[in-house]
């Protein structure tokens, strides 16, 4: 494997984790990470909630289930070694209706198969012991769910790559990938890089970059903006850790929840609103090209036909703080409209198949010398080091 060059498109946490793993496993291999922005973790990694998931939700046997538990353990060890923030503040998944309780039992069974560490079912009284201002009929308590700072972890991964002789090229927006002399030439307005193998980890742009490298159109990335509220400082003490609803299995989104951050602040959210630009972090952000791509994909209309009621409800919450907080107050009644301010937003790269199915699991395509990470939503940050291990195993034919 010596004297080879591997290119990685995307300096989010997954791309950087893969670059780091390559420098560890392939001595003598040159790693070049190409990033269109001027810093690492500019998009999904830098706009997420900072949660290190324990693996409660994921379909047993799926890549998510397999890689989340492994990745979380690796991440904890890495953070401890590098003195990076890692706080096992714990999480409650709270049922507030009888239907929720039924789904909670199914969720507990799934989590048991996934070997989620320390998970237990608690009643209404113990909910109050763990989170004194929360309310519910029953809950699952995950003591090992943690919070961290994924931007700092990404910077540390980048430092590891450079310390091993690799390179991060910023302001390198890929516009062409072509075969060249037995390898591949990756071109941008900033120049060209010739590589022996290419790994695409382009997040919200993953389908477009993968197409440049010869991959299929499916799945298409559809951007969903997730908007957050921030709890005012006078009430942040009311949330000790993480308080989540019982998820609806029909959707890949977890619903509005309370999240403590490593800086001590508390956020509520996110919702999930169809964005009108792939990098549409604000309500007014608009891209005619991106919107045309969304509208032109057959799966978009099939998805809309199935989930239009949910879409309308999410949009209403986007415009109305009262509507947004209505769902959140079912879990923490003492935090209301006057106790939050609008905060930032992230954009989820939701992969959508042609038939309108929302792709839930990680999806990785291999096409000759190109490996494309086509779908890596949450818990990709948690799983990043395990995803890296998996991708390099695939490259090595394991």
N, C-alpha and C positions, 0 to 999 in steps of 0.2 A: 504494500500500500504506500510505500515511501515515494517521495518526489511527485506526488499527485496534488492537484488543487481541487478543492471542493468549494463551490459557491453556495451561499445561503441568501435567499431574498427575504428580507424582513428582520429587523432588530427589535422585535417584541420579545417577550420572555421565552416563547417556544423556540424561535429561531436562534436566540442566544444560547439557550440550554443545549440545543443540538450542536451548535458550534463548539461549545465547551466540551461536550461529550466526545466529539470527534478529535479534539486536540488531546484528550486523555487516552483515547483508545487507538488512535492511528498515529503513531509516532512518525514524524517526518512529513506528514500531510499538511499542506498549506490550506488554511481556512480563510475565506474572504466573505464577510457578511456585507451585503449591499442594502442600504436603507435610504428611502426617498426623503425622509425628514433629516433634520440636523442634530438629532439626539435619539437615544434609545427609548423604548417604551412610550412612544408618542401617542398611540391610539388605544386599543383595547386594554393593554397592560396598564397604561397610565391612567385609565378612567374606571377601573373596576373597584370592587368594594373591599379588597384586601383580605378576603376570607380564605382560610385554608380549610377546605372541605374534608369531611371524614369519610364520605362515600355512602351516605344514607340512601340517596335517591335512585341510584343508577341500576339499570337492568342487569341482573346477575349474568356474568359471562361476557358482557360488553367490554369494549376497550376502556370506556369510562370507569366501569367498576374495577377492572383489573389494574388500571394505571393510577387511579386516584389514591387508593390506599398506599400503594408503593411510592407514588410521588410525594404524598404528604410526609411520609416517614423520611424520605431523602431530603426534602426541603427543611424539615425540622433540624436534622443533623447539620445541614449546610449553614443554616442561620445560626445555630449554636456555635459552630466552628468559626464563623466570620463575625460573630458578635452583632448580628443583624436582628431587628425586632421580631419576636415570635412570642405571642401571648395566647396561651390556651385558656381563653376566657369562657369557653363552653357555649353551647347553643341549645335552645328549646324550640322544638317544632310543635306548635300549639294547636290543639283542636278546640274550636269554639261552638261547634254544632254537632248533633248526633251523626250526620253524614261525615263530618270531619273525623269523628272517632272511628268510624268504619274504615276510612281510608288510612287513618293512623295505624291501625292494626295491620293492614296490608303492607304499609311502609316499614313497620317494625320487622315483619317477616322477611322482606327484601333486604333490609339492612343486616339482619342476622346472617343471611347467605353471604353477604359482602364482607362479613367479619369486621363490622365497624367497632372499633375498640371502646369498651366501657359504656356502650349505649344501654339505656334503661328507660322503661315506661314509668311515668310519674302521674300522680293524681293532682286534683285541683289544689290541695293544701301544699303539696311539695312544690308546685309551680310557684306559689307565693314565697316559699322558703328560698328558692333559687333566684327568682326575680320578683321582689316584693310588690312591684307596681303592675305586674302582668296578671292577666286573668284568662281562664280557660277551663274546659272540662277535663282534659287530660293532655299529656304531652310526651314526646320523646326527648330525653336529655342526652346530649352528646358532649361529654366533658372534654374530649380531645379536639373538638373543633377549635380552630385558632384564628388569630388575625396577624397580619404581617404587612410589610411594605414592599410590594412587588416592583416598584420602580428602583428602589435601592438594591434589591436582589438582581434585577436586570443589569444595573450598572456594574455590580460585582461579577456577574457572568461575563460581561464585556471585558472587564479588566483581566479575567482569567484567560480569555481568548487571546488578548494582546500580549499577556505575559508569556504565553506559549508560542508566540511568533505569528499569531493570526492577525487579521486586519479587519477593521470596521470602516467601510466607506459610506460616508453620509452624503446627502443631497444626490443620491444615485437612484433616480426613478427609472426602473426598467421599462424600456419601450420595444425591445426586440431580443429574441433568443434564437440563434441559428446554429446549425451544425457547422463545425469548422475543424478540419484536420484531425478527425477522430475524437474531438471534444465538442464543447459548446462555447460560443461567444455570446456574452450577455452585454447588451448595449444600452446606454443612456446618453442624455445630453452631456453628461459629465465625463464620458469616455467609455471604454470597453474593458471587460474582464473575461479572459479565456479560462475555462474550467474543464475538468474531466467529468465531474458530476455536479448536478445542481439540485438543491433542495428548496422548494418554494414554501415559505411560511409567511405569506403576505397578508394574513388576517382578513380585513374587510375588502381587500383587493385580491384575495387568493384565487378566485375563479378567473379573473382577467389575466393575471400573470401566468396561471397554469395554462390558459388557452394559448398565450404567446409561446409556451414551451411545448405545444402540441397536444395538450390534454383535452378531454371532452368538455362540452358546455355544461354538463350536469355534474354536480348540483350548482345552481346559481346562488350567489350571495345576495340576500335581501337585508338591508340595514334596518334595525329597530333601535330607536333612541330610548335609552333608559334614563329618566329624570329623577333626581334626588331632592329631598328636603333635608335641611340640617336642623337638629333640635337646638334650641337656644341654650346657652351655657347654664342658666339657672335650673334647667331640668335634665341635664345630661347624667346626673347622678341616679336618675330613675332607671337607667339601663346598665346592667352589670356586664352583659355579654351580647349575645345574638338572640333575637326573638323572630322566628319565622312562622308563616302559616303552613298548614298542610297543603302541599302542592296538588293541583289538578293534573292527573296523569295524562290528560289530553294535550297538554301544552308543555313545551320545554322551559317555560319561564316559571320562576319560583313564587312570584307574587310579591307585593310590597311587604318589606320587613324592616326591623330595627337592627342596625349594625353599629357596634362600637368600633372606632378606628384606633390605631396605635398611638395617635396624638391625643387621645382622650375625648375627641368629639364623637357625636352620635348622628348617624344619618338614617333617614327613612326612605325606603325605595329599593330598587327602582321600579317604575312602571314599564310598559313596553309599547311604544308608539311607532308605527311605520314612519321611517325618516324619508325625507325627499332628497337626501344626498348621502352618499356612502360615509362621508365624514361630517354629517349634519348634527353637530352637537347642540346647535341652537334651533329654536323653533323656526326662525326665518331662513335657515340655511337651505339652499336650493341648487340642484344641479340638473340641468335639462338632460344631459347625457345619462346620469345615474337614474333619473326618473324614467327615462325612455327604456333603460335596461330592465327596470322593475316591471313597467307596464307591458313590455314586450315578451316577458317570460310566461309561458302558459300556466306554470304552476302558481303564479301570483293570483290569478283570477280564481283558480280552484281553491286555493287557500282562503281567499276572501269570501268565497261562497260558503265555506264551512264555519268561518270564525268571525263574521262581520259584526255580530252582537258584541263579542269581546272587544273587537277593535273600536267600536263606538264608545264603549265604556272606558277604555283606556284613554281615548282622545279627550273625553269629557274631564277625566281626572287631570290631564295635562293642562287644561285651561282653568280648572277650578281647584284651589287649595282645599276647599271644603270637601269636594268629592274625593280628592286624593287621600285626605286624612280619614275619611269615613271608614274605609277598610282597616286602616292602621289602628284606629281607636278601639276596634274590637279586641285587640290584644293588650293595649296599654291605654285604658280610657282617660288617664290623667294628662296625656299629651295630645293637645288639640290643635286647631287651626292657628291660634295665637301663639303657639309654642314652637313653631317651625318657620324657617325662612327658606326660600328657594336656593338650592345649591347647584352643583355642577351636573353634568350629564355624561353618559357614555354611549357608545354605539355598539350594539351586538351584531356580529357578522353571522346572521342566521342562514344556514344553508337550506335550500328549498329544492326538492326534486321536481321534475317536470309534471308529475301527477298531483302536485300540491302538498305532498307530505313534507312536514318539517323534519329535517334530519336531526336526530338527537345525538347519536353516537359520534365519536371522533371518526373522521373518514380520511384515509391516506391512500393516495394513488401512486403506483409505480409505473413509469413509462420509459423503458430503456435507461438512459443515464439521468433521468429526471424523476425525483420523488416530490410529490405535491401534497402538502397537508391542506386538504380541501375544506375540512370542517374541524375546528378546534374551539368550541365555545366552552363556557364554564363546565367543568372545573379544569380548564386547560392550564391556568396559572398554577393551581395546586399540583397538577400532574406533570408539569413541564419537564422536570428532570427524568421522570419515568417515560414520558413521550420521547425524549431525546434518546434514552436507552433503547426503546422499542425501534425507533427509526434507524439508528445505527445498526441494530441487530438485523433489520430488514436489508440494509445496504450490504452487510456482511454475509447475507444468505442464511441467517440462522432461523 
